[in-house]
């Protein structure tokens, strides 16, 4: 066995233990639903092992290449509108839910379908199950974890080699530290200062180049995202009062949604509703999304704090955590924050704040050029 293989195995063991014991906190008797593609087999094996050692019961859903696209290509409306009772049962009854992203490379025949109506039917069919999921993570009765296993497809999206992308992923999760859990506990302590401050304010304003947008967070809760729900993490987030969001915002970081690049998004918001939208690339994606119920209203406001992440990878799990950025999500609110908007969509859009960005809270400047002042 080569040194590279041994090192990779050691990383997977460390990664799995972080996910199972820190992120999910698996206890004896917990039913743990794990979904991933077959490409993540090295990590899946170690996760299953760690769940058993913790006394949990792992249940696997292993995805195969290309199957996820077949419904939108070939299914009719009645097929798309069918709600999966097995997934609904899992969302209602399992204690933990771990999603390991490990995308396959797509061929030319696997491009995202253009049929917006089919996409809308499929999204609506999942509405009840999705709301069970949002309710349970909101009330804490189900613990969720989301992470990334490095693959060639994800590396290509990030415009990195696989080796470079592996380093990026593992560094972002502090897996090269001797004790990653200790590092995430440091993150928790530091971010708690920001959360404690923000939970005492009522009115927040994001300002910067092409940005002037404000919202109320009165009665809402800011949450310290310290790696227990997303790995990696590094953000503080809340849900704005639904009809309080007003202004204009430009999202400078590129993104990937519905399998398509979206760049340079400009939104105009009045009384909580997106009334005008444009994009330098991918406006058709905005058009499709904003036709979905609840998607023109806001579900999240947040500030990225992971300074190990300083570039986009077209993967929101990492990009929204970029230290020195803010993001806002249209669609479904986080109920644990007190948010009330419901939608089958939750789409985070991100902008750089390191060059002239400011955050004001109840008239006090608390953030400038990508750094908190408190």
Secondary structure as GFF3:
##gff-version 3
##sequence-region A 1 374
A	DSSP	alpha_helix	3	17	.	.	.	ID=ss1
A	DSSP	pi_helix	18	23	.	.	.	ID=ss2
A	DSSP	beta_strand	31	37	.	.	.	ID=ss3
A	DSSP	three_ten_helix	38	40	.	.	.	ID=ss4
A	DSSP	alpha_helix	41	54	.	.	.	ID=ss5
A	DSSP	beta_strand	57	63	.	.	.	ID=ss6
A	DSSP	alpha_helix	67	74	.	.	.	ID=ss7
A	DSSP	alpha_helix	77	80	.	.	.	ID=ss8
A	DSSP	alpha_helix	85	93	.	.	.	ID=ss9
A	DSSP	beta_strand	96	101	.	.	.	ID=ss10
A	DSSP	three_ten_helix	108	110	.	.	.	ID=ss11
A	DSSP	alpha_helix	116	125	.	.	.	ID=ss12
A	DSSP	alpha_helix	127	139	.	.	.	ID=ss13
A	DSSP	beta_strand	143	148	.	.	.	ID=ss14
A	DSSP	alpha_helix	152	157	.	.	.	ID=ss15
A	DSSP	alpha_helix	162	172	.	.	.	ID=ss16
A	DSSP	alpha_helix	180	198	.	.	.	ID=ss17
A	DSSP	beta_strand	203	208	.	.	.	ID=ss18
A	DSSP	beta_strand	211	216	.	.	.	ID=ss19
A	DSSP	beta_strand	223	225	.	.	.	ID=ss20
A	DSSP	beta_strand	235	238	.	.	.	ID=ss21
A	DSSP	beta_strand	246	251	.	.	.	ID=ss22
A	DSSP	beta_strand	255	257	.	.	.	ID=ss23
A	DSSP	beta_strand	260	270	.	.	.	ID=ss24
A	DSSP	beta_strand	273	281	.	.	.	ID=ss25
A	DSSP	alpha_helix	283	289	.	.	.	ID=ss26
A	DSSP	beta_strand	298	304	.	.	.	ID=ss27
A	DSSP	alpha_helix	316	319	.	.	.	ID=ss28
A	DSSP	beta_strand	325	331	.	.	.	ID=ss29
A	DSSP	three_ten_helix	335	337	.	.	.	ID=ss30
A	DSSP	beta_strand	346	352	.	.	.	ID=ss31
A	DSSP	beta_strand	358	361	.	.	.	ID=ss32
A	DSSP	beta_strand	364	368	.	.	.	ID=ss33
A	DSSP	beta_strand	371	372	.	.	.	ID=ss34
###
